[in-house]
Amino acid sequence: MRSFDFQKFCEEDDNRQREWEALPEAEKERQRRALAGWADRIEAENEALELQVRMERGEIVD
């Protein structure tokens, strides 16, 4: 099993932060919108699954 290298994690995180800060604002906004779209889809899928489970349990009747 691999051990967690906290120092390496911090270095990689610092590198990602620098890369993010170096991006033009338009690219940052594009990435934010893309992530928001993914979040919306995941939330909708989660709600549909919750509804399906509740229907299977008989908590909701058509």
PQR file of N, CA, C, O and H, with PARSE charges and radii, in Angstrom:
ATOM      1  N   MET A   1       0.837  -1.173   0.000 -0.4000 1.5000
ATOM      2  CA  MET A   1       0.000   0.000   0.000 -0.0000 2.0000
ATOM      3  C   MET A   1       0.885   1.240   0.000  0.5500 1.7000
ATOM      4  O   MET A   1       1.881   1.312   0.720 -0.5500 1.4000
ATOM      5  N   ARG A   2       0.500   2.219  -0.825 -0.4000 1.5000
ATOM      6  CA  ARG A   2       1.269   3.469  -0.892 -0.0000 2.0000
ATOM      7  C   ARG A   2       0.961   4.346   0.303  0.5500 1.7000
ATOM      8  O   ARG A   2      -0.181   4.436   0.752 -0.5500 1.4000
ATOM      9  H   ARG A   2      -0.309   2.161  -1.409  0.4000 1.0000
ATOM     10  N   SER A   3       1.985   4.980   0.803 -0.4000 1.5000
ATOM     11  CA  SER A   3       1.762   5.927   1.891 -0.0000 2.0000
ATOM     12  C   SER A   3       1.455   7.298   1.295  0.5500 1.7000
ATOM     13  O   SER A   3       1.829   7.605   0.163 -0.5500 1.4000
ATOM     14  H   SER A   3       2.913   4.907   0.439  0.4000 1.0000
ATOM     15  N   PHE A   4       0.782   8.090   2.070 -0.4000 1.5000
ATOM     16  CA  PHE A   4       0.404   9.427   1.628 -0.0000 2.0000
ATOM     17  C   PHE A   4       1.577  10.364   1.860  0.5500 1.7000
ATOM     18  O   PHE A   4       2.097  10.460   2.972 -0.5500 1.4000
ATOM     19  H   PHE A   4       0.478   7.841   2.990  0.4000 1.0000
ATOM     20  N   ASP A   5       1.988  11.050   0.812 -0.4000 1.5000
ATOM     21  CA  ASP A   5       3.097  12.002   0.898 -0.0000 2.0000
ATOM     22  C   ASP A   5       2.508  13.399   0.991  0.5500 1.7000
ATOM     23  O   ASP A   5       2.178  14.016  -0.022 -0.5500 1.4000
ATOM     24  H   ASP A   5       1.566  10.972  -0.091  0.4000 1.0000
ATOM     25  N   PHE A   6       2.380  13.890   2.214 -0.4000 1.5000
ATOM     26  CA  PHE A   6       1.748  15.176   2.437 -0.0000 2.0000
ATOM     27  C   PHE A   6       2.527  16.306   1.781  0.5500 1.7000
ATOM     28  O   PHE A   6       1.934  17.231   1.226 -0.5500 1.4000
ATOM     29  H   PHE A   6       2.649  13.388   3.037  0.4000 1.0000
ATOM     30  N   GLN A   7       3.830  16.237   1.842 -0.4000 1.5000
ATOM     31  CA  GLN A   7       4.668  17.282   1.239 -0.0000 2.0000
ATOM     32  C   GLN A   7       4.430  17.348  -0.273  0.5500 1.7000
ATOM     33  O   GLN A   7       4.287  18.430  -0.843 -0.5500 1.4000
ATOM     34  H   GLN A   7       4.312  15.485   2.293  0.4000 1.0000
ATOM     35  N   LYS A   8       4.389  16.184  -0.906 -0.4000 1.5000
ATOM     36  CA  LYS A   8       4.141  16.145  -2.350 -0.0000 2.0000
ATOM     37  C   LYS A   8       2.744  16.681  -2.659  0.5500 1.7000
ATOM     38  O   LYS A   8       2.557  17.423  -3.624 -0.5500 1.4000
ATOM     39  H   LYS A   8       4.505  15.305  -0.444  0.4000 1.0000
ATOM     40  N   PHE A   9       1.775  16.306  -1.843 -0.4000 1.5000
ATOM     41  CA  PHE A   9       0.416  16.803  -2.035 -0.0000 2.0000
ATOM     42  C   PHE A   9       0.390  18.329  -1.984  0.5500 1.7000
ATOM     43  O   PHE A   9      -0.236  18.971  -2.827 -0.5500 1.4000
ATOM     44  H   PHE A   9       1.927  15.703  -1.060  0.4000 1.0000
ATOM     45  N   CYS A  10       1.065  18.905  -1.001 -0.4000 1.5000
ATOM     46  CA  CYS A  10       1.099  20.366  -0.857 -0.0000 2.0000
ATOM     47  C   CYS A  10       1.786  21.027  -2.048  0.5500 1.7000
ATOM     48  O   CYS A  10       1.337  22.066  -2.532 -0.5500 1.4000
ATOM     49  H   CYS A  10       1.574  18.383  -0.316  0.4000 1.0000
ATOM     50  N   GLU A  11       2.861  20.429  -2.511 -0.4000 1.5000
ATOM     51  CA  GLU A  11       3.574  20.980  -3.670 -0.0000 2.0000
ATOM     52  C   GLU A  11       2.685  20.946  -4.912  0.5500 1.7000
ATOM     53  O   GLU A  11       2.627  21.917  -5.667 -0.5500 1.4000
ATOM     54  H   GLU A  11       3.225  19.585  -2.118  0.4000 1.0000
ATOM     55  N   GLU A  12       1.990  19.817  -5.120 -0.4000 1.5000
ATOM     56  CA  GLU A  12       1.108  19.702  -6.276 -0.0000 2.0000
ATOM     57  C   GLU A  12      -0.044  20.694  -6.177  0.5500 1.7000
ATOM     58  O   GLU A  12      -0.449  21.287  -7.177 -0.5500 1.4000
ATOM     59  H   GLU A  12       2.037  19.029  -4.507  0.4000 1.0000
ATOM     60  N   ASP A  13      -0.565  20.870  -4.976 -0.4000 1.5000
ATOM     61  CA  ASP A  13      -1.648  21.824  -4.776 -0.0000 2.0000
ATOM     62  C   ASP A  13      -1.169  23.249  -5.057  0.5500 1.7000
ATOM     63  O   ASP A  13      -1.873  24.034  -5.692 -0.5500 1.4000
ATOM     64  H   ASP A  13      -0.236  20.388  -4.164  0.4000 1.0000
ATOM     65  N   ASP A  14       0.029  23.573  -4.579 -0.4000 1.5000
ATOM     66  CA  ASP A  14       0.608  24.898  -4.866 -0.0000 2.0000
ATOM     67  C   ASP A  14       0.770  25.106  -6.365  0.5500 1.7000
ATOM     68  O   ASP A  14       0.486  26.187  -6.881 -0.5500 1.4000
ATOM     69  H   ASP A  14       0.600  22.935  -4.063  0.4000 1.0000
ATOM     70  N   ASN A  15       1.231  24.059  -7.070 -0.4000 1.5000
ATOM     71  CA  ASN A  15       1.405  24.151  -8.523 -0.0000 2.0000
ATOM     72  C   ASN A  15       0.066  24.388  -9.219  0.5500 1.7000
ATOM     73  O   ASN A  15      -0.031  25.217 -10.124 -0.5500 1.4000
ATOM     74  H   ASN A  15       1.461  23.181  -6.651  0.4000 1.0000
ATOM     75  N   ARG A  16      -0.977  23.648  -8.788 -0.4000 1.5000
ATOM     76  CA  ARG A  16      -2.310  23.844  -9.380 -0.0000 2.0000
ATOM     77  C   ARG A  16      -2.810  25.264  -9.128  0.5500 1.7000
ATOM     78  O   ARG A  16      -3.416  25.884 -10.001 -0.5500 1.4000
ATOM     79  H   ARG A  16      -0.898  22.974  -8.053  0.4000 1.0000
ATOM     80  N   GLN A  17      -2.550  25.768  -7.932 -0.4000 1.5000
ATOM     81  CA  GLN A  17      -2.980  27.132  -7.609 -0.0000 2.0000
ATOM     82  C   GLN A  17      -2.275  28.147  -8.499  0.5500 1.7000
ATOM     83  O   GLN A  17      -2.906  29.080  -8.994 -0.5500 1.4000
ATOM     84  H   GLN A  17      -2.057  25.264  -7.222  0.4000 1.0000
ATOM     85  N   ARG A  18      -0.987  27.975  -8.705 -0.4000 1.5000
ATOM     86  CA  ARG A  18      -0.236  28.897  -9.574 -0.0000 2.0000
ATOM     87  C   ARG A  18      -0.745  28.810 -11.016  0.5500 1.7000
ATOM     88  O   ARG A  18      -0.886  29.829 -11.693 -0.5500 1.4000
ATOM     89  H   ARG A  18      -0.474  27.216  -8.303  0.4000 1.0000
ATOM     90  N   GLU A  19      -1.019  27.589 -11.481 -0.4000 1.5000
ATOM     91  CA  GLU A  19      -1.549  27.419 -12.834 -0.0000 2.0000
ATOM     92  C   GLU A  19      -2.895  28.123 -12.971  0.5500 1.7000
ATOM     93  O   GLU A  19      -3.160  28.781 -13.978 -0.5500 1.4000
ATOM     94  H   GLU A  19      -0.905  26.761 -10.931  0.4000 1.0000
ATOM     95  N   TRP A  20      -3.748  27.981 -11.948 -0.4000 1.5000
ATOM     96  CA  TRP A  20      -5.057  28.632 -11.979 -0.0000 2.0000
ATOM     97  C   TRP A  20      -4.903  30.145 -12.030  0.5500 1.7000
ATOM     98  O   TRP A  20      -5.552  30.821 -12.829 -0.5500 1.4000
ATOM     99  H   TRP A  20      -3.533  27.447 -11.130  0.4000 1.0000
ATOM    100  N   GLU A  21      -4.045  30.662 -11.177 -0.4000 1.5000
ATOM    101  CA  GLU A  21      -3.845  32.111 -11.115 -0.0000 2.0000
ATOM    102  C   GLU A  21      -3.268  32.666 -12.422  0.5500 1.7000
ATOM    103  O   GLU A  21      -3.495  33.829 -12.756 -0.5500 1.4000
ATOM    104  H   GLU A  21      -3.518  30.113 -10.528  0.4000 1.0000
ATOM    105  N   ALA A  22      -2.532  31.846 -13.151 -0.4000 1.5000
ATOM    106  CA  ALA A  22      -1.925  32.294 -14.407 -0.0000 2.0000
ATOM    107  C   ALA A  22      -2.912  32.286 -15.578  0.5500 1.7000
ATOM    108  O   ALA A  22      -2.639  32.876 -16.623 -0.5500 1.4000
ATOM    109  H   ALA A  22      -2.348  30.901 -12.879  0.4000 1.0000
ATOM    110  N   LEU A  23      -4.045  31.625 -15.406 -0.4000 1.5000
ATOM    111  CA  LEU A  23      -5.019  31.560 -16.493 -0.0000 2.0000
ATOM    112  C   LEU A  23      -5.659  32.922 -16.733  0.5500 1.7000
ATOM    113  O   LEU A  23      -5.846  33.699 -15.797 -0.5500 1.4000
ATOM    114  H   LEU A  23      -4.267  31.145 -14.557  0.4000 1.0000
ATOM    115  N   PRO A  24      -5.993  33.207 -17.984 -0.5600 1.5000
ATOM    116  CA  PRO A  24      -6.745  34.433 -18.275  0.2800 2.0000
ATOM    117  C   PRO A  24      -8.143  34.341 -17.647  0.5500 1.7000
ATOM    118  O   PRO A  24      -8.679  33.246 -17.475 -0.5500 1.4000
ATOM    119  N   GLU A  25      -8.717  35.477 -17.313 -0.4000 1.5000
ATOM    120  CA  GLU A  25     -10.038  35.500 -16.665 -0.0000 2.0000
ATOM    121  C   GLU A  25     -11.094  34.786 -17.509  0.5500 1.7000
ATOM    122  O   GLU A  25     -11.961  34.106 -16.961 -0.5500 1.4000
ATOM    123  H   GLU A  25      -8.282  36.367 -17.453  0.4000 1.0000
ATOM    124  N   ALA A  26     -11.032  34.929 -18.816 -0.4000 1.5000
ATOM    125  CA  ALA A  26     -12.026  34.284 -19.683 -0.0000 2.0000
ATOM    126  C   ALA A  26     -11.970  32.763 -19.533  0.5500 1.7000
ATOM    127  O   ALA A  26     -13.009  32.103 -19.513 -0.5500 1.4000
ATOM    128  H   ALA A  26     -10.327  35.481 -19.262  0.4000 1.0000
ATOM    129  N   GLU A  27     -10.777  32.214 -19.428 -0.4000 1.5000
ATOM    130  CA  GLU A  27     -10.630  30.763 -19.262 -0.0000 2.0000
ATOM    131  C   GLU A  27     -11.113  30.328 -17.889  0.5500 1.7000
ATOM    132  O   GLU A  27     -11.744  29.281 -17.749 -0.5500 1.4000
ATOM    133  H   GLU A  27      -9.934  32.750 -19.444  0.4000 1.0000
ATOM    134  N   LYS A  28     -10.819  31.123 -16.887 -0.4000 1.5000
ATOM    135  CA  LYS A  28     -11.313  30.798 -15.539 -0.0000 2.0000
ATOM    136  C   LYS A  28     -12.837  30.759 -15.535  0.5500 1.7000
ATOM    137  O   LYS A  28     -13.442  29.853 -14.961 -0.5500 1.4000
ATOM    138  H   LYS A  28     -10.306  31.974 -17.000  0.4000 1.0000
ATOM    139  N   GLU A  29     -13.450  31.746 -16.176 -0.4000 1.5000
ATOM    140  CA  GLU A  29     -14.911  31.805 -16.224 -0.0000 2.0000
ATOM    141  C   GLU A  29     -15.475  30.621 -17.003  0.5500 1.7000
ATOM    142  O   GLU A  29     -16.489  30.045 -16.611 -0.5500 1.4000
ATOM    143  H   GLU A  29     -12.958  32.482 -16.642  0.4000 1.0000
ATOM    144  N   ARG A  30     -14.821  30.256 -18.104 -0.4000 1.5000
ATOM    145  CA  ARG A  30     -15.271  29.094 -18.878 -0.0000 2.0000
ATOM    146  C   ARG A  30     -15.232  27.835 -18.019  0.5500 1.7000
ATOM    147  O   ARG A  30     -16.166  27.033 -18.041 -0.5500 1.4000
ATOM    148  H   ARG A  30     -13.997  30.723 -18.422  0.4000 1.0000
ATOM    149  N   GLN A  31     -14.150  27.664 -17.265 -0.4000 1.5000
ATOM    150  CA  GLN A  31     -14.025  26.494 -16.400 -0.0000 2.0000
ATOM    151  C   GLN A  31     -15.053  26.521 -15.269  0.5500 1.7000
ATOM    152  O   GLN A  31     -15.604  25.483 -14.904 -0.5500 1.4000
ATOM    153  H   GLN A  31     -13.391  28.316 -17.248  0.4000 1.0000
ATOM    154  N   ARG A  32     -15.310  27.696 -14.721 -0.4000 1.5000
ATOM    155  CA  ARG A  32     -16.335  27.810 -13.667 -0.0000 2.0000
ATOM    156  C   ARG A  32     -17.704  27.399 -14.196  0.5500 1.7000
ATOM    157  O   ARG A  32     -18.442  26.666 -13.539 -0.5500 1.4000
ATOM    158  H   ARG A  32     -14.862  28.540 -15.018  0.4000 1.0000
ATOM    159  N   ARG A  33     -18.035  27.885 -15.402 -0.4000 1.5000
ATOM    160  CA  ARG A  33     -19.336  27.537 -15.993 -0.0000 2.0000
ATOM    161  C   ARG A  33     -19.425  26.039 -16.271  0.5500 1.7000
ATOM    162  O   ARG A  33     -20.468  25.423 -16.053 -0.5500 1.4000
ATOM    163  H   ARG A  33     -17.435  28.480 -15.937  0.4000 1.0000
ATOM    164  N   ALA A  34     -18.332  25.461 -16.750 -0.4000 1.5000
ATOM    165  CA  ALA A  34     -18.321  24.019 -17.025 -0.0000 2.0000
ATOM    166  C   ALA A  34     -18.528  23.232 -15.732  0.5500 1.7000
ATOM    167  O   ALA A  34     -19.296  22.270 -15.705 -0.5500 1.4000
ATOM    168  H   ALA A  34     -17.485  25.962 -16.927  0.4000 1.0000
ATOM    169  N   LEU A  35     -17.853  23.634 -14.676 -0.4000 1.5000
ATOM    170  CA  LEU A  35     -18.016  22.945 -13.390 -0.0000 2.0000
ATOM    171  C   LEU A  35     -19.420  23.120 -12.839  0.5500 1.7000
ATOM    172  O   LEU A  35     -19.988  22.189 -12.269 -0.5500 1.4000
ATOM    173  H   LEU A  35     -17.229  24.415 -14.699  0.4000 1.0000
ATOM    174  N   ALA A  36     -19.978  24.307 -13.008 -0.4000 1.5000
ATOM    175  CA  ALA A  36     -21.345  24.551 -12.542 -0.0000 2.0000
ATOM    176  C   ALA A  36     -22.320  23.657 -13.308  0.5500 1.7000
ATOM    177  O   ALA A  36     -23.273  23.135 -12.729 -0.5500 1.4000
ATOM    178  H   ALA A  36     -19.516  25.063 -13.471  0.4000 1.0000
ATOM    179  N   GLY A  37     -22.082  23.484 -14.603 -0.4000 1.5000
ATOM    180  CA  GLY A  37     -22.927  22.597 -15.401 -0.0000 2.0000
ATOM    181  C   GLY A  37     -22.861  21.167 -14.915  0.5500 1.7000
ATOM    182  O   GLY A  37     -23.883  20.491 -14.806 -0.5500 1.4000
ATOM    183  H   GLY A  37     -21.308  23.908 -15.073  0.4000 1.0000
ATOM    184  N   TRP A  38     -21.655  20.706 -14.621 -0.4000 1.5000
ATOM    185  CA  TRP A  38     -21.495  19.358 -14.072 -0.0000 2.0000
ATOM    186  C   TRP A  38     -22.203  19.233 -12.738  0.5500 1.7000
ATOM    187  O   TRP A  38     -22.876  18.236 -12.482 -0.5500 1.4000
ATOM    188  H   TRP A  38     -20.824  21.256 -14.709  0.4000 1.0000
ATOM    189  N   ALA A  39     -22.057  20.237 -11.886 -0.4000 1.5000
ATOM    190  CA  ALA A  39     -22.699  20.207 -10.572 -0.0000 2.0000
ATOM    191  C   ALA A  39     -24.222  20.138 -10.723  0.5500 1.7000
ATOM    192  O   ALA A  39     -24.883  19.393 -10.001 -0.5500 1.4000
ATOM    193  H   ALA A  39     -21.509  21.048 -12.094  0.4000 1.0000
ATOM    194  N   ASP A  40     -24.773  20.906 -11.651 -0.4000 1.5000
ATOM    195  CA  ASP A  40     -26.221  20.885 -11.879 -0.0000 2.0000
ATOM    196  C   ASP A  40     -26.681  19.507 -12.339  0.5500 1.7000
ATOM    197  O   ASP A  40     -27.704  19.006 -11.871 -0.5500 1.4000
ATOM    198  H   ASP A  40     -24.235  21.511 -12.238  0.4000 1.0000
ATOM    199  N   ARG A  41     -25.931  18.891 -13.254 -0.4000 1.5000
ATOM    200  CA  ARG A  41     -26.304  17.557 -13.744 -0.0000 2.0000
ATOM    201  C   ARG A  41     -26.227  16.520 -12.633  0.5500 1.7000
ATOM    202  O   ARG A  41     -27.106  15.667 -12.516 -0.5500 1.4000
ATOM    203  H   ARG A  41     -25.101  19.297 -13.634  0.4000 1.0000
ATOM    204  N   ILE A  42     -25.185  16.587 -11.821 -0.4000 1.5000
ATOM    205  CA  ILE A  42     -25.039  15.632 -10.717 -0.0000 2.0000
ATOM    206  C   ILE A  42     -26.174  15.807  -9.712  0.5500 1.7000
ATOM    207  O   ILE A  42     -26.731  14.825  -9.222 -0.5500 1.4000
ATOM    208  H   ILE A  42     -24.470  17.280 -11.916  0.4000 1.0000
ATOM    209  N   GLU A  43     -26.511  17.047  -9.410 -0.4000 1.5000
ATOM    210  CA  GLU A  43     -27.598  17.313  -8.473 -0.0000 2.0000
ATOM    211  C   GLU A  43     -28.922  16.778  -9.011  0.5500 1.7000
ATOM    212  O   GLU A  43     -29.693  16.175  -8.263 -0.5500 1.4000
ATOM    213  H   GLU A  43     -26.058  17.845  -9.808  0.4000 1.0000
ATOM    214  N   ALA A  44     -29.193  16.988 -10.284 -0.4000 1.5000
ATOM    215  CA  ALA A  44     -30.435  16.498 -10.882 -0.0000 2.0000
ATOM    216  C   ALA A  44     -30.470  14.973 -10.868  0.5500 1.7000
ATOM    217  O   ALA A  44     -31.513  14.383 -10.585 -0.5500 1.4000
ATOM    218  H   ALA A  44     -28.567  17.478 -10.892  0.4000 1.0000
ATOM    219  N   GLU A  45     -29.352  14.335 -11.168 -0.4000 1.5000
ATOM    220  CA  GLU A  45     -29.298  12.875 -11.147 -0.0000 2.0000
ATOM    221  C   GLU A  45     -29.509  12.354  -9.729  0.5500 1.7000
ATOM    222  O   GLU A  45     -30.209  11.363  -9.524 -0.5500 1.4000
ATOM    223  H   GLU A  45     -28.505  14.814 -11.397  0.4000 1.0000
ATOM    224  N   ASN A  46     -28.910  13.015  -8.769 -0.4000 1.5000
ATOM    225  CA  ASN A  46     -29.070  12.608  -7.375 -0.0000 2.0000
ATOM    226  C   ASN A  46     -30.534  12.727  -6.947  0.5500 1.7000
ATOM    227  O   ASN A  46     -31.060  11.832  -6.287 -0.5500 1.4000
ATOM    228  H   ASN A  46     -28.341  13.820  -8.935  0.4000 1.0000
ATOM    229  N   GLU A  47     -31.187  13.819  -7.317 -0.4000 1.5000
ATOM    230  CA  GLU A  47     -32.598  13.995  -6.974 -0.0000 2.0000
ATOM    231  C   GLU A  47     -33.455  12.909  -7.609  0.5500 1.7000
ATOM    232  O   GLU A  47     -34.377  12.397  -6.975 -0.5500 1.4000
ATOM    233  H   GLU A  47     -30.760  14.546  -7.854  0.4000 1.0000
ATOM    234  N   ALA A  48     -33.158  12.553  -8.860 -0.4000 1.5000
ATOM    235  CA  ALA A  48     -33.910  11.503  -9.540 -0.0000 2.0000
ATOM    236  C   ALA A  48     -33.710  10.163  -8.838  0.5500 1.7000
ATOM    237  O   ALA A  48     -34.661   9.398  -8.676 -0.5500 1.4000
ATOM    238  H   ALA A  48     -32.409  12.969  -9.375  0.4000 1.0000
ATOM    239  N   LEU A  49     -32.485   9.877  -8.424 -0.4000 1.5000
ATOM    240  CA  LEU A  49     -32.219   8.628  -7.713 -0.0000 2.0000
ATOM    241  C   LEU A  49     -32.912   8.594  -6.354  0.5500 1.7000
ATOM    242  O   LEU A  49     -33.437   7.557  -5.949 -0.5500 1.4000
ATOM    243  H   LEU A  49     -31.712  10.498  -8.555  0.4000 1.0000
ATOM    244  N   GLU A  50     -32.917   9.711  -5.659 -0.4000 1.5000
ATOM    245  CA  GLU A  50     -33.617   9.772  -4.371 -0.0000 2.0000
ATOM    246  C   GLU A  50     -35.113   9.523  -4.559  0.5500 1.7000
ATOM    247  O   GLU A  50     -35.729   8.804  -3.772 -0.5500 1.4000
ATOM    248  H   GLU A  50     -32.490  10.554  -5.988  0.4000 1.0000
ATOM    249  N   LEU A  51     -35.690  10.112  -5.596 -0.4000 1.5000
ATOM    250  CA  LEU A  51     -37.098   9.910  -5.896 -0.0000 2.0000
ATOM    251  C   LEU A  51     -37.374   8.447  -6.223  0.5500 1.7000
ATOM    252  O   LEU A  51     -38.364   7.879  -5.763 -0.5500 1.4000
ATOM    253  H   LEU A  51     -35.190  10.696  -6.235  0.4000 1.0000
ATOM    254  N   GLN A  52     -36.501   7.844  -7.012 -0.4000 1.5000
ATOM    255  CA  GLN A  52     -36.662   6.436  -7.379 -0.0000 2.0000
ATOM    256  C   GLN A  52     -36.624   5.550  -6.136  0.5500 1.7000
ATOM    257  O   GLN A  52     -37.443   4.641  -6.001 -0.5500 1.4000
ATOM    258  H   GLN A  52     -35.696   8.306  -7.385  0.4000 1.0000
ATOM    259  N   VAL A  53     -35.692   5.802  -5.237 -0.4000 1.5000
ATOM    260  CA  VAL A  53     -35.587   5.008  -4.008 -0.0000 2.0000
ATOM    261  C   VAL A  53     -36.841   5.170  -3.161  0.5500 1.7000
ATOM    262  O   VAL A  53     -37.369   4.193  -2.631 -0.5500 1.4000
ATOM    263  H   VAL A  53     -35.027   6.541  -5.346  0.4000 1.0000
ATOM    264  N   ARG A  54     -37.318   6.409  -3.035 -0.4000 1.5000
ATOM    265  CA  ARG A  54     -38.525   6.641  -2.244 -0.0000 2.0000
ATOM    266  C   ARG A  54     -39.724   5.933  -2.860  0.5500 1.7000
ATOM    267  O   ARG A  54     -40.577   5.416  -2.138 -0.5500 1.4000
ATOM    268  H   ARG A  54     -36.889   7.203  -3.465  0.4000 1.0000
ATOM    269  N   MET A  55     -39.798   5.904  -4.198 -0.4000 1.5000
ATOM    270  CA  MET A  55     -40.900   5.202  -4.862 -0.0000 2.0000
ATOM    271  C   MET A  55     -40.787   3.701  -4.623  0.5500 1.7000
ATOM    272  O   MET A  55     -41.791   3.034  -4.375 -0.5500 1.4000
ATOM    273  H   MET A  55     -39.106   6.324  -4.785  0.4000 1.0000
ATOM    274  N   GLU A  56     -39.556   3.163  -4.697 -0.4000 1.5000
ATOM    275  CA  GLU A  56     -39.356   1.739  -4.472 -0.0000 2.0000
ATOM    276  C   GLU A  56     -39.699   1.342  -3.033  0.5500 1.7000
ATOM    277  O   GLU A  56     -40.144   0.222  -2.785 -0.5500 1.4000
ATOM    278  H   GLU A  56     -38.741   3.705  -4.899  0.4000 1.0000
ATOM    279  N   ARG A  57     -39.493   2.249  -2.104 -0.4000 1.5000
ATOM    280  CA  ARG A  57     -39.819   1.989  -0.698 -0.0000 2.0000
ATOM    281  C   ARG A  57     -41.311   2.147  -0.419  0.5500 1.7000
ATOM    282  O   ARG A  57     -41.788   1.782   0.656 -0.5500 1.4000
ATOM    283  H   ARG A  57     -39.131   3.159  -2.306  0.4000 1.0000
ATOM    284  N   GLY A  58     -42.033   2.683  -1.373 -0.4000 1.5000
ATOM    285  CA  GLY A  58     -43.452   2.907  -1.194 -0.0000 2.0000
ATOM    286  C   GLY A  58     -43.756   4.214  -0.491  0.5500 1.7000
ATOM    287  O   GLY A  58     -44.896   4.440  -0.085 -0.5500 1.4000
ATOM    288  H   GLY A  58     -41.646   2.979  -2.246  0.4000 1.0000
ATOM    289  N   GLU A  59     -42.768   5.078  -0.337 -0.4000 1.5000
ATOM    290  CA  GLU A  59     -42.994   6.366   0.313 -0.0000 2.0000
ATOM    291  C   GLU A  59     -43.760   7.320  -0.600  0.5500 1.7000
ATOM    292  O   GLU A  59     -44.437   8.235  -0.133 -0.5500 1.4000
ATOM    293  H   GLU A  59     -41.842   4.895  -0.666  0.4000 1.0000
ATOM    294  N   ILE A  60     -43.643   7.094  -1.904 -0.4000 1.5000
ATOM    295  CA  ILE A  60     -44.329   7.920  -2.897 -0.0000 2.0000
ATOM    296  C   ILE A  60     -45.088   6.970  -3.822  0.5500 1.7000
ATOM    297  O   ILE A  60     -44.533   5.982  -4.303 -0.5500 1.4000
ATOM    298  H   ILE A  60     -43.092   6.350  -2.284  0.4000 1.0000
ATOM    299  N   VAL A  61     -46.346   7.275  -4.060 -0.4000 1.5000
ATOM    300  CA  VAL A  61     -47.164   6.463  -4.954 -0.0000 2.0000
ATOM    301  C   VAL A  61     -47.542   7.320  -6.143  0.5500 1.7000
ATOM    302  O   VAL A  61     -47.944   8.474  -5.998 -0.5500 1.4000
ATOM    303  H   VAL A  61     -46.797   8.078  -3.669  0.4000 1.0000
ATOM    304  N   ASP A  62     -47.402   6.723  -7.346 -0.4000 1.5000
ATOM    305  CA  ASP A  62     -47.784   7.453  -8.571 -0.0000 2.0000
ATOM    306  C   ASP A  62     -49.215   7.875  -8.542  0.5500 1.7000
ATOM    307  O   ASP A  62     -49.694   8.496  -9.490 -0.5500 1.4000
ATOM    308  H   ASP A  62     -47.074   5.785  -7.464  0.4000 1.0000
TER
END
